[in-house]
Amino acid sequence: MTDFYSHYTEVKRNYVYQQTNYVYVCLSRVTGKLFLVREGDFKKTSDINSQGAMLNFYRTIEKYWTVYLSDRLESDLQRDAHILFSLYSHEKNIFQKYIKVVIGFITFIKPTGREFTYKFNDIKKMYSKEGELRIQHKF
């Protein structure tokens, strides 16, 4: 296992919350093998203990995977001189390199492999709007 993927979608009908759908995937980026794929739903308004043992087990996997990645962060940065973030398509089971972070710089990688880099000092504000990453430059 090299990666963990989770996705949550809140379902609303007439602007009223109905349920949250989830997908949890444990996989190997090297082989493309899927070790675990679980999909389901829950109501975020219900008590966490009534949401089922397996759902809470998947949440525990997510929690400890995050701890594992945090522990590896410094050694990965020293080895590779950057931290790479990828996008994952659950439907196609493929990864796409997306962002490379180096001390003082952030590089975006387009699907064609073309890269463009920003210096952190040149960025005034970075935020998400309507599902898009927005970068405001200093003038």
Secondary structure, DSSP 8 states (H G I E B T S, - for coil): --EEEEEEEEEEETTEEEEEEEEEEEE-TTT--EEEEEEEEE-TTS-GGGS-HHHHHHHHHHHHHHHHHHHHHHHHHHHHSSEEEEEEETTTTEEEEEEEEETTEEEEE-TTS-EEEEEGGGEEEEEEETTEEEEEE--
